[in-house]
């Protein structure tokens, strides 16, 4: 038994159908794009918020 009642053979069959439909090059491109999106998202979470406010002068900010 695999994931949620799907056997290993079924997962392999689904994977093979996806490879045939999209091709290996297209799947590689999708994987690279997805990886880059995740990296950019994580990078955005780690950057300080002050970087977003860089173009705003201190006078224009409304700090609580």
CHARMM-style PDB file with segment names, atoms N, HN, CA, C and O in Angstrom:
ATOM      1  N   UNK     1       0.852  -1.177   0.000  1.00  0.00      PROA
ATOM      2  CA  UNK     1       0.000   0.000   0.000  1.00  0.00      PROA
ATOM      3  C   UNK     1       0.893   1.234   0.000  1.00  0.00      PROA
ATOM      4  O   UNK     1       1.865   1.299   0.753  1.00  0.00      PROA
ATOM      5  N   UNK     2       0.572   2.204  -0.832  1.00  0.00      PROA
ATOM      6  HN  UNK     2      -0.218   2.151  -1.443  1.00  0.00      PROA
ATOM      7  CA  UNK     2       1.353   3.422  -0.965  1.00  0.00      PROA
ATOM      8  C   UNK     2       0.714   4.589  -0.230  1.00  0.00      PROA
ATOM      9  O   UNK     2       0.336   4.479   0.937  1.00  0.00      PROA
ATOM     10  N   UNK     3       0.604   5.674  -0.913  1.00  0.00      PROA
ATOM     11  HN  UNK     3       0.911   5.763  -1.860  1.00  0.00      PROA
ATOM     12  CA  UNK     3       0.044   6.888  -0.344  1.00  0.00      PROA
ATOM     13  C   UNK     3      -1.473   6.884  -0.427  1.00  0.00      PROA
ATOM     14  O   UNK     3      -2.029   6.895  -1.526  1.00  0.00      PROA
ATOM     15  N   UNK     4      -2.139   6.870   0.689  1.00  0.00      PROA
ATOM     16  HN  UNK     4      -1.688   6.861   1.582  1.00  0.00      PROA
ATOM     17  CA  UNK     4      -3.587   6.966   0.722  1.00  0.00      PROA
ATOM     18  C   UNK     4      -4.312   5.879  -0.049  1.00  0.00      PROA
ATOM     19  O   UNK     4      -5.341   6.152  -0.667  1.00  0.00      PROA
ATOM     20  N   UNK     5      -3.810   4.664  -0.031  1.00  0.00      PROA
ATOM     21  HN  UNK     5      -2.974   4.442   0.471  1.00  0.00      PROA
ATOM     22  CA  UNK     5      -4.476   3.574  -0.700  1.00  0.00      PROA
ATOM     23  C   UNK     5      -4.060   3.375  -2.150  1.00  0.00      PROA
ATOM     24  O   UNK     5      -4.626   2.526  -2.839  1.00  0.00      PROA
ATOM     25  N   UNK     6      -3.075   4.145  -2.631  1.00  0.00      PROA
ATOM     26  HN  UNK     6      -2.616   4.835  -2.072  1.00  0.00      PROA
ATOM     27  CA  UNK     6      -2.582   3.985  -4.001  1.00  0.00      PROA
ATOM     28  C   UNK     6      -1.331   3.118  -3.938  1.00  0.00      PROA
ATOM     29  O   UNK     6      -0.391   3.426  -3.204  1.00  0.00      PROA
ATOM     30  N   UNK     7      -1.322   2.055  -4.693  1.00  0.00      PROA
ATOM     31  HN  UNK     7      -2.085   1.805  -5.289  1.00  0.00      PROA
ATOM     32  CA  UNK     7      -0.182   1.141  -4.653  1.00  0.00      PROA
ATOM     33  C   UNK     7       0.994   1.719  -5.438  1.00  0.00      PROA
ATOM     34  O   UNK     7       0.847   2.668  -6.208  1.00  0.00      PROA
ATOM     35  N   UNK     8       2.148   1.128  -5.223  1.00  0.00      PROA
ATOM     36  HN  UNK     8       2.268   0.357  -4.597  1.00  0.00      PROA
ATOM     37  CA  UNK     8       3.364   1.563  -5.908  1.00  0.00      PROA
ATOM     38  C   UNK     8       3.225   1.402  -7.418  1.00  0.00      PROA
ATOM     39  O   UNK     8       3.672   2.262  -8.178  1.00  0.00      PROA
ATOM     40  N   UNK     9       2.621   0.330  -7.847  1.00  0.00      PROA
ATOM     41  HN  UNK     9       2.258  -0.368  -7.230  1.00  0.00      PROA
ATOM     42  CA  UNK     9       2.416   0.092  -9.275  1.00  0.00      PROA
ATOM     43  C   UNK     9       1.538   1.169  -9.913  1.00  0.00      PROA
ATOM     44  O   UNK     9       1.794   1.599 -11.038  1.00  0.00      PROA
ATOM     45  N   UNK    10       0.505   1.600  -9.192  1.00  0.00      PROA
ATOM     46  HN  UNK    10       0.297   1.251  -8.278  1.00  0.00      PROA
ATOM     47  CA  UNK    10      -0.368   2.661  -9.697  1.00  0.00      PROA
ATOM     48  C   UNK    10       0.384   3.980  -9.807  1.00  0.00      PROA
ATOM     49  O   UNK    10       0.228   4.711 -10.784  1.00  0.00      PROA
ATOM     50  N   UNK    11       1.200   4.282  -8.799  1.00  0.00      PROA
ATOM     51  HN  UNK    11       1.326   3.688  -8.005  1.00  0.00      PROA
ATOM     52  CA  UNK    11       2.001   5.508  -8.845  1.00  0.00      PROA
ATOM     53  C   UNK    11       2.969   5.492 -10.020  1.00  0.00      PROA
ATOM     54  O   UNK    11       3.159   6.506 -10.692  1.00  0.00      PROA
ATOM     55  N   UNK    12       3.578   4.341 -10.263  1.00  0.00      PROA
ATOM     56  HN  UNK    12       3.424   3.517  -9.717  1.00  0.00      PROA
ATOM     57  CA  UNK    12       4.505   4.201 -11.383  1.00  0.00      PROA
ATOM     58  C   UNK    12       3.785   4.390 -12.711  1.00  0.00      PROA
ATOM     59  O   UNK    12       4.308   5.048 -13.610  1.00  0.00      PROA
ATOM     60  N   UNK    13       2.606   3.827 -12.841  1.00  0.00      PROA
ATOM     61  HN  UNK    13       2.182   3.293 -12.110  1.00  0.00      PROA
ATOM     62  CA  UNK    13       1.819   3.979 -14.054  1.00  0.00      PROA
ATOM     63  C   UNK    13       1.422   5.437 -14.282  1.00  0.00      PROA
ATOM     64  O   UNK    13       1.503   5.927 -15.409  1.00  0.00      PROA
ATOM     65  N   UNK    14       1.001   6.126 -13.241  1.00  0.00      PROA
ATOM     66  HN  UNK    14       0.935   5.728 -12.326  1.00  0.00      PROA
ATOM     67  CA  UNK    14       0.650   7.546 -13.347  1.00  0.00      PROA
ATOM     68  C   UNK    14       1.866   8.361 -13.761  1.00  0.00      PROA
ATOM     69  O   UNK    14       1.756   9.246 -14.608  1.00  0.00      PROA
ATOM     70  N   UNK    15       3.017   8.075 -13.177  1.00  0.00      PROA
ATOM     71  HN  UNK    15       3.107   7.356 -12.488  1.00  0.00      PROA
ATOM     72  CA  UNK    15       4.251   8.778 -13.526  1.00  0.00      PROA
ATOM     73  C   UNK    15       4.610   8.570 -14.991  1.00  0.00      PROA
ATOM     74  O   UNK    15       4.981   9.521 -15.679  1.00  0.00      PROA
ATOM     75  N   UNK    16       4.504   7.340 -15.471  1.00  0.00      PROA
ATOM     76  HN  UNK    16       4.203   6.568 -14.912  1.00  0.00      PROA
ATOM     77  CA  UNK    16       4.817   7.045 -16.871  1.00  0.00      PROA
ATOM     78  C   UNK    16       3.865   7.760 -17.829  1.00  0.00      PROA
ATOM     79  O   UNK    16       4.295   8.244 -18.876  1.00  0.00      PROA
ATOM     80  N   UNK    17       2.593   7.832 -17.489  1.00  0.00      PROA
ATOM     81  HN  UNK    17       2.244   7.438 -16.638  1.00  0.00      PROA
ATOM     82  CA  UNK    17       1.626   8.544 -18.322  1.00  0.00      PROA
ATOM     83  C   UNK    17       1.964  10.029 -18.371  1.00  0.00      PROA
ATOM     84  O   UNK    17       1.889  10.641 -19.436  1.00  0.00      PROA
ATOM     85  N   UNK    18       2.331  10.615 -17.243  1.00  0.00      PROA
ATOM     86  HN  UNK    18       2.391  10.118 -16.377  1.00  0.00      PROA
ATOM     87  CA  UNK    18       2.703  12.033 -17.202  1.00  0.00      PROA
ATOM     88  C   UNK    18       3.939  12.287 -18.054  1.00  0.00      PROA
ATOM     89  O   UNK    18       3.996  13.282 -18.776  1.00  0.00      PROA
ATOM     90  N   UNK    19       4.927  11.403 -17.980  1.00  0.00      PROA
ATOM     91  HN  UNK    19       4.881  10.595 -17.393  1.00  0.00      PROA
ATOM     92  CA  UNK    19       6.149  11.553 -18.788  1.00  0.00      PROA
ATOM     93  C   UNK    19       5.812  11.478 -20.273  1.00  0.00      PROA
ATOM     94  O   UNK    19       6.349  12.250 -21.066  1.00  0.00      PROA
ATOM     95  N   UNK    20       4.935  10.565 -20.655  1.00  0.00      PROA
ATOM     96  HN  UNK    20       4.498   9.938 -20.010  1.00  0.00      PROA
ATOM     97  CA  UNK    20       4.560  10.434 -22.063  1.00  0.00      PROA
ATOM     98  C   UNK    20       3.799  11.675 -22.536  1.00  0.00      PROA
ATOM     99  O   UNK    20       4.034  12.164 -23.641  1.00  0.00      PROA
ATOM    100  N   UNK    21       2.890  12.182 -21.702  1.00  0.00      PROA
ATOM    101  HN  UNK    21       2.699  11.785 -20.805  1.00  0.00      PROA
ATOM    102  CA  UNK    21       2.092  13.339 -22.104  1.00  0.00      PROA
ATOM    103  C   UNK    21       2.925  14.614 -22.232  1.00  0.00      PROA
ATOM    104  O   UNK    21       2.792  15.343 -23.215  1.00  0.00      PROA
ATOM    105  N   UNK    22       3.776  14.885 -21.255  1.00  0.00      PROA
ATOM    106  HN  UNK    22       3.885  14.292 -20.456  1.00  0.00      PROA
ATOM    107  CA  UNK    22       4.509  16.145 -21.226  1.00  0.00      PROA
ATOM    108  C   UNK    22       5.916  16.042 -21.794  1.00  0.00      PROA
ATOM    109  O   UNK    22       6.435  17.028 -22.316  1.00  0.00      PROA
ATOM    110  N   UNK    23       6.527  14.910 -21.708  1.00  0.00      PROA
ATOM    111  HN  UNK    23       6.105  14.109 -21.283  1.00  0.00      PROA
ATOM    112  CA  UNK    23       7.909  14.764 -22.155  1.00  0.00      PROA
ATOM    113  C   UNK    23       8.872  15.154 -21.048  1.00  0.00      PROA
ATOM    114  O   UNK    23       8.533  15.925 -20.151  1.00  0.00      PROA
ATOM    115  N   UNK    24      10.073  14.612 -21.125  1.00  0.00      PROA
ATOM    116  HN  UNK    24      10.349  13.986 -21.854  1.00  0.00      PROA
ATOM    117  CA  UNK    24      11.038  14.842 -20.050  1.00  0.00      PROA
ATOM    118  C   UNK    24      11.540  16.276 -20.020  1.00  0.00      PROA
ATOM    119  O   UNK    24      11.787  16.815 -18.941  1.00  0.00      PROA
ATOM    120  N   UNK    25      11.697  16.907 -21.180  1.00  0.00      PROA
ATOM    121  HN  UNK    25      11.496  16.469 -22.057  1.00  0.00      PROA
ATOM    122  CA  UNK    25      12.197  18.286 -21.210  1.00  0.00      PROA
ATOM    123  C   UNK    25      11.201  19.236 -20.549  1.00  0.00      PROA
ATOM    124  O   UNK    25      11.588  20.101 -19.762  1.00  0.00      PROA
ATOM    125  N   UNK    26       9.936  19.075 -20.866  1.00  0.00      PROA
ATOM    126  HN  UNK    26       9.622  18.373 -21.505  1.00  0.00      PROA
ATOM    127  CA  UNK    26       8.908  19.946 -20.293  1.00  0.00      PROA
ATOM    128  C   UNK    26       8.798  19.725 -18.779  1.00  0.00      PROA
ATOM    129  O   UNK    26       8.631  20.681 -18.022  1.00  0.00      PROA
ATOM    130  N   UNK    27       8.892  18.477 -18.343  1.00  0.00      PROA
ATOM    131  HN  UNK    27       9.028  17.700 -18.958  1.00  0.00      PROA
ATOM    132  CA  UNK    27       8.849  18.205 -16.899  1.00  0.00      PROA
ATOM    133  C   UNK    27      10.045  18.822 -16.191  1.00  0.00      PROA
ATOM    134  O   UNK    27       9.910  19.334 -15.080  1.00  0.00      PROA
ATOM    135  N   UNK    28      11.223  18.780 -16.826  1.00  0.00      PROA
ATOM    136  HN  UNK    28      11.333  18.364 -17.728  1.00  0.00      PROA
ATOM    137  CA  UNK    28      12.415  19.389 -16.250  1.00  0.00      PROA
ATOM    138  C   UNK    28      12.221  20.904 -16.128  1.00  0.00      PROA
ATOM    139  O   UNK    28      12.583  21.497 -15.111  1.00  0.00      PROA
ATOM    140  N   UNK    29      11.652  21.525 -17.159  1.00  0.00      PROA
ATOM    141  HN  UNK    29      11.358  21.043 -17.984  1.00  0.00      PROA
ATOM    142  CA  UNK    29      11.398  22.966 -17.118  1.00  0.00      PROA
ATOM    143  C   UNK    29      10.409  23.325 -16.010  1.00  0.00      PROA
ATOM    144  O   UNK    29      10.592  24.311 -15.296  1.00  0.00      PROA
ATOM    145  N   UNK    30       9.371  22.523 -15.878  1.00  0.00      PROA
ATOM    146  HN  UNK    30       9.222  21.722 -16.458  1.00  0.00      PROA
ATOM    147  CA  UNK    30       8.385  22.770 -14.820  1.00  0.00      PROA
ATOM    148  C   UNK    30       9.040  22.646 -13.445  1.00  0.00      PROA
ATOM    149  O   UNK    30       8.783  23.464 -12.562  1.00  0.00      PROA
ATOM    150  N   UNK    31       9.880  21.633 -13.259  1.00  0.00      PROA
ATOM    151  HN  UNK    31      10.088  20.969 -13.977  1.00  0.00      PROA
ATOM    152  CA  UNK    31      10.583  21.450 -11.989  1.00  0.00      PROA
ATOM    153  C   UNK    31      11.517  22.605 -11.675  1.00  0.00      PROA
ATOM    154  O   UNK    31      11.577  23.065 -10.535  1.00  0.00      PROA
ATOM    155  N   UNK    32      12.245  23.076 -12.677  1.00  0.00      PROA
ATOM    156  HN  UNK    32      12.196  22.703 -13.603  1.00  0.00      PROA
ATOM    157  CA  UNK    32      13.149  24.215 -12.465  1.00  0.00      PROA
ATOM    158  C   UNK    32      12.366  25.476 -12.103  1.00  0.00      PROA
ATOM    159  O   UNK    32      12.756  26.207 -11.193  1.00  0.00      PROA
ATOM    160  N   UNK    33      11.272  25.732 -12.807  1.00  0.00      PROA
ATOM    161  HN  UNK    33      10.955  25.137 -13.546  1.00  0.00      PROA
ATOM    162  CA  UNK    33      10.454  26.910 -12.521  1.00  0.00      PROA
ATOM    163  C   UNK    33       9.848  26.844 -11.123  1.00  0.00      PROA
ATOM    164  O   UNK    33       9.803  27.847 -10.410  1.00  0.00      PROA
ATOM    165  N   UNK    34       9.389  25.671 -10.741  1.00  0.00      PROA
ATOM    166  HN  UNK    34       9.426  24.856 -11.320  1.00  0.00      PROA
ATOM    167  CA  UNK    34       8.812  25.494  -9.409  1.00  0.00      PROA
ATOM    168  C   UNK    34       9.880  25.681  -8.330  1.00  0.00      PROA
ATOM    169  O   UNK    34       9.625  26.323  -7.311  1.00  0.00      PROA
ATOM    170  N   UNK    35      11.065  25.127  -8.548  1.00  0.00      PROA
ATOM    171  HN  UNK    35      11.272  24.605  -9.376  1.00  0.00      PROA
ATOM    172  CA  UNK    35      12.158  25.301  -7.588  1.00  0.00      PROA
ATOM    173  C   UNK    35      12.568  26.746  -7.443  1.00  0.00      PROA
ATOM    174  O   UNK    35      12.824  27.209  -6.332  1.00  0.00      PROA
ATOM    175  N   UNK    36      12.635  27.472  -8.551  1.00  0.00      PROA
ATOM    176  HN  UNK    36      12.426  27.096  -9.454  1.00  0.00      PROA
ATOM    177  CA  UNK    36      12.999  28.888  -8.506  1.00  0.00      PROA
ATOM    178  C   UNK    36      11.928  29.692  -7.772  1.00  0.00      PROA
ATOM    179  O   UNK    36      12.257  30.605  -7.014  1.00  0.00      PROA
ATOM    180  N   UNK    37      10.666  29.371  -7.983  1.00  0.00      PROA
ATOM    181  HN  UNK    37      10.398  28.630  -8.599  1.00  0.00      PROA
ATOM    182  CA  UNK    37       9.583  30.071  -7.293  1.00  0.00      PROA
ATOM    183  C   UNK    37       9.659  29.847  -5.788  1.00  0.00      PROA
ATOM    184  O   UNK    37       9.452  30.779  -5.010  1.00  0.00      PROA
ATOM    185  N   UNK    38       9.954  28.614  -5.370  1.00  0.00      PROA
ATOM    186  HN  UNK    38      10.122  27.857  -6.002  1.00  0.00      PROA
ATOM    187  CA  UNK    38      10.059  28.314  -3.943  1.00  0.00      PROA
ATOM    188  C   UNK    38      11.252  29.055  -3.329  1.00  0.00      PROA
ATOM    189  O   UNK    38      11.148  29.608  -2.234  1.00  0.00      PROA
ATOM    190  N   UNK    39      12.397  29.064  -4.048  1.00  0.00      PROA
ATOM    191  HN  UNK    39      12.482  28.616  -4.937  1.00  0.00      PROA
ATOM    192  CA  UNK    39      13.571  29.795  -3.549  1.00  0.00      PROA
ATOM    193  C   UNK    39      13.285  31.281  -3.404  1.00  0.00      PROA
ATOM    194  O   UNK    39      13.658  31.884  -2.398  1.00  0.00      PROA
ATOM    195  N   UNK    40      12.631  31.879  -4.386  1.00  0.00      PROA
ATOM    196  HN  UNK    40      12.328  31.389  -5.203  1.00  0.00      PROA
ATOM    197  CA  UNK    40      12.305  33.303  -4.309  1.00  0.00      PROA
ATOM    198  C   UNK    40      11.327  33.590  -3.184  1.00  0.00      PROA
ATOM    199  O   UNK    40      11.430  34.623  -2.523  1.00  0.00      PROA
ATOM    200  N   UNK    41      10.383  32.693  -2.961  1.00  0.00      PROA
ATOM    201  HN  UNK    41      10.300  31.853  -3.498  1.00  0.00      PROA
ATOM    202  CA  UNK    41       9.428  32.868  -1.875  1.00  0.00      PROA
ATOM    203  C   UNK    41      10.138  32.834  -0.527  1.00  0.00      PROA
ATOM    204  O   UNK    41       9.891  33.683   0.330  1.00  0.00      PROA
ATOM    205  N   UNK    42      11.023  31.850  -0.339  1.00  0.00      PROA
ATOM    206  HN  UNK    42      11.223  31.161  -1.035  1.00  0.00      PROA
ATOM    207  CA  UNK    42      11.770  31.749   0.921  1.00  0.00      PROA
ATOM    208  C   UNK    42      12.675  32.961   1.117  1.00  0.00      PROA
ATOM    209  O   UNK    42      12.791  33.476   2.229  1.00  0.00      PROA
ATOM    210  N   UNK    43      13.312  33.415   0.048  1.00  0.00      PROA
ATOM    211  HN  UNK    43      13.218  32.997  -0.856  1.00  0.00      PROA
ATOM    212  CA  UNK    43      14.177  34.589   0.120  1.00  0.00      PROA
ATOM    213  C   UNK    43      13.371  35.822   0.522  1.00  0.00      PROA
ATOM    214  O   UNK    43      13.832  36.646   1.312  1.00  0.00      PROA
ATOM    215  N   UNK    44      12.161  35.938  -0.031  1.00  0.00      PROA
ATOM    216  HN  UNK    44      11.787  35.268  -0.672  1.00  0.00      PROA
ATOM    217  CA  UNK    44      11.291  37.053   0.314  1.00  0.00      PROA
ATOM    218  C   UNK    44      10.863  37.035   1.767  1.00  0.00      PROA
ATOM    219  O   UNK    44      10.685  38.089   2.378  1.00  0.00      PROA
ATOM    220  N   UNK    45      10.696  35.845   2.327  1.00  0.00      PROA
ATOM    221  HN  UNK    45      10.841  34.989   1.831  1.00  0.00      PROA
ATOM    222  CA  UNK    45      10.325  35.749   3.735  1.00  0.00      PROA
ATOM    223  C   UNK    45      11.472  36.118   4.660  1.00  0.00      PROA
ATOM    224  O   UNK    45      11.240  36.599   5.769  1.00  0.00      PROA
ATOM    225  N   UNK    46      12.709  35.901   4.219  1.00  0.00      PROA
ATOM    226  HN  UNK    46      12.898  35.510   3.318  1.00  0.00      PROA
ATOM    227  CA  UNK    46      13.866  36.153   5.063  1.00  0.00      PROA
ATOM    228  C   UNK    46      14.347  37.600   5.007  1.00  0.00      PROA
ATOM    229  O   UNK    46      15.051  38.045   5.913  1.00  0.00      PROA
ATOM    230  N   UNK    47      13.982  38.340   3.962  1.00  0.00      PROA
ATOM    231  HN  UNK    47      13.411  37.978   3.226  1.00  0.00      PROA
ATOM    232  CA  UNK    47      14.436  39.719   3.840  1.00  0.00      PROA
ATOM    233  C   UNK    47      13.717  40.596   4.856  1.00  0.00      PROA
ATOM    234  O   UNK    47      12.535  40.393   5.132  1.00  0.00      PROA
ATOM    235  N   UNK    48      14.427  41.564   5.408  1.00  0.00      PROA
ATOM    236  HN  UNK    48      15.387  41.729   5.184  1.00  0.00      PROA
ATOM    237  CA  UNK    48      13.785  42.451   6.388  1.00  0.00      PROA
ATOM    238  C   UNK    48      12.720  43.329   5.722  1.00  0.00      PROA
ATOM    239  O   UNK    48      12.792  43.628   4.530  1.00  0.00      PROA
ATOM    240  N   UNK    49      11.755  43.724   6.508  1.00  0.00      PROA
ATOM    241  HN  UNK    49      11.696  43.482   7.477  1.00  0.00      PROA
ATOM    242  CA  UNK    49      10.645  44.526   5.992  1.00  0.00      PROA
ATOM    243  C   UNK    49      11.096  45.930   5.612  1.00  0.00      PROA
ATOM    244  O   UNK    49      10.477  46.567   4.760  1.00  0.00      PROA
ATOM    245  N   UNK    50      12.168  46.422   6.232  1.00  0.00      PROA
ATOM    246  HN  UNK    50      12.671  45.905   6.924  1.00  0.00      PROA
ATOM    247  CA  UNK    50      12.659  47.761   5.933  1.00  0.00      PROA
ATOM    248  C   UNK    50      13.058  47.904   4.476  1.00  0.00      PROA
ATOM    249  O   UNK    50      13.008  49.007   3.932  1.00  0.00      PROA
ATOM    250  N   UNK    51      13.448  46.823   3.838  1.00  0.00      PROA
ATOM    251  HN  UNK    51      13.489  45.927   4.280  1.00  0.00      PROA
ATOM    252  CA  UNK    51      13.840  46.869   2.435  1.00  0.00      PROA
ATOM    253  C   UNK    51      12.652  47.271   1.567  1.00  0.00      PROA
ATOM    254  O   UNK    51      12.825  47.939   0.548  1.00  0.00      PROA
ATOM    255  N   UNK    52      11.444  46.866   1.965  1.00  0.00      PROA
ATOM    256  HN  UNK    52      11.303  46.323   2.793  1.00  0.00      PROA
ATOM    257  CA  UNK    52      10.243  47.231   1.227  1.00  0.00      PROA
ATOM    258  C   UNK    52       9.934  48.726   1.372  1.00  0.00      PROA
ATOM    259  O   UNK    52       9.344  49.334   0.479  1.00  0.00      PROA
ATOM    260  N   UNK    53      10.332  49.298   2.484  1.00  0.00      PROA
ATOM    261  HN  UNK    53      10.812  48.804   3.209  1.00  0.00      PROA
ATOM    262  CA  UNK    53      10.040  50.698   2.761  1.00  0.00      PROA
ATOM    263  C   UNK    53      11.192  51.623   2.368  1.00  0.00      PROA
ATOM    264  O   UNK    53      11.200  52.788   2.764  1.00  0.00      PROA
ATOM    265  N   UNK    54      12.144  51.138   1.614  1.00  0.00      PROA
ATOM    266  HN  UNK    54      12.137  50.191   1.293  1.00  0.00      PROA
ATOM    267  CA  UNK    54      13.344  51.885   1.266  1.00  0.00      PROA
ATOM    268  C   UNK    54      13.028  53.182   0.523  1.00  0.00      PROA
ATOM    269  O   UNK    54      13.671  54.202   0.772  1.00  0.00      PROA
ATOM    270  N   UNK    55      12.065  53.161  -0.372  1.00  0.00      PROA
ATOM    271  HN  UNK    55      11.543  52.332  -0.575  1.00  0.00      PROA
ATOM    272  CA  UNK    55      11.742  54.338  -1.164  1.00  0.00      PROA
ATOM    273  C   UNK    55      10.871  55.342  -0.449  1.00  0.00      PROA
ATOM    274  O   UNK    55      10.623  56.426  -0.978  1.00  0.00      PROA
ATOM    275  N   UNK    56      10.397  55.013   0.742  1.00  0.00      PROA
ATOM    276  HN  UNK    56      10.598  54.132   1.172  1.00  0.00      PROA
ATOM    277  CA  UNK    56       9.508  55.900   1.486  1.00  0.00      PROA
ATOM    278  C   UNK    56      10.332  56.662   2.516  1.00  0.00      PROA
ATOM    279  O   UNK    56      11.118  56.072   3.257  1.00  0.00      PROA
ATOM    280  N   UNK    57      10.144  57.975   2.554  1.00  0.00      PROA
ATOM    281  HN  UNK    57       9.506  58.454   1.952  1.00  0.00      PROA
ATOM    282  CA  UNK    57      10.897  58.776   3.518  1.00  0.00      PROA
ATOM    283  C   UNK    57      10.341  58.562   4.921  1.00  0.00      PROA
ATOM    284  O   UNK    57       9.213  58.094   5.081  1.00  0.00      PROA
ATOM    285  N   UNK    58      11.135  58.905   5.938  1.00  0.00      PROA
ATOM    286  HN  UNK    58      12.050  59.285   5.808  1.00  0.00      PROA
ATOM    287  CA  UNK    58      10.695  58.737   7.326  1.00  0.00      PROA
ATOM    288  C   UNK    58       9.458  59.566   7.611  1.00  0.00      PROA
ATOM    289  O   UNK    58       8.602  59.154   8.394  1.00  0.00      PROA
ATOM    290  N   UNK    59       9.355  60.710   6.997  1.00  0.00      PROA
ATOM    291  HN  UNK    59      10.051  61.045   6.361  1.00  0.00      PROA
ATOM    292  CA  UNK    59       8.222  61.604   7.239  1.00  0.00      PROA
ATOM    293  C   UNK    59       6.923  60.995   6.727  1.00  0.00      PROA
ATOM    294  O   UNK    59       5.866  61.201   7.324  1.00  0.00      PROA
ATOM    295  N   UNK    60       6.991  60.243   5.625  1.00  0.00      PROA
ATOM    296  HN  UNK    60       7.849  60.075   5.141  1.00  0.00      PROA
ATOM    297  CA  UNK    60       5.789  59.669   5.017  1.00  0.00      PROA
ATOM    298  C   UNK    60       5.328  58.388   5.723  1.00  0.00      PROA
ATOM    299  O   UNK    60       4.171  57.994   5.582  1.00  0.00      PROA
ATOM    300  N   UNK    61       6.205  57.743   6.471  1.00  0.00      PROA
ATOM    301  HN  UNK    61       7.145  58.063   6.586  1.00  0.00      PROA
ATOM    302  CA  UNK    61       5.834  56.498   7.164  1.00  0.00      PROA
ATOM    303  C   UNK    61       4.905  56.793   8.326  1.00  0.00      PROA
ATOM    304  O   UNK    61       4.963  57.859   8.939  1.00  0.00      PROA
ATOM    305  N   UNK    62       4.065  55.846   8.609  1.00  0.00      PROA
ATOM    306  HN  UNK    62       4.017  54.980   8.111  1.00  0.00      PROA
ATOM    307  CA  UNK    62       3.149  55.962   9.745  1.00  0.00      PROA
ATOM    308  C   UNK    62       3.452  54.847  10.717  1.00  0.00      PROA
ATOM    309  O   UNK    62       2.714  53.865  10.790  1.00  0.00      PROA
ATOM    310  N   UNK    63       4.543  54.990  11.471  1.00  0.00      PROA
ATOM    311  HN  UNK    63       5.143  55.788  11.411  1.00  0.00      PROA
ATOM    312  CA  UNK    63       4.921  53.978  12.451  1.00  0.00      PROA
ATOM    313  C   UNK    63       4.036  54.112  13.675  1.00  0.00      PROA
ATOM    314  O   UNK    63       3.777  55.227  14.128  1.00  0.00      PROA
ATOM    315  N   UNK    64       3.566  52.995  14.222  1.00  0.00      PROA
ATOM    316  HN  UNK    64       3.777  52.089  13.855  1.00  0.00      PROA
ATOM    317  CA  UNK    64       2.707  53.038  15.422  1.00  0.00      PROA
ATOM    318  C   UNK    64       3.456  53.416  16.656  1.00  0.00      PROA
ATOM    319  OT1 UNK    64       2.869  53.492  17.735  1.00  0.00      PROA
TER     320      UNK     64
END
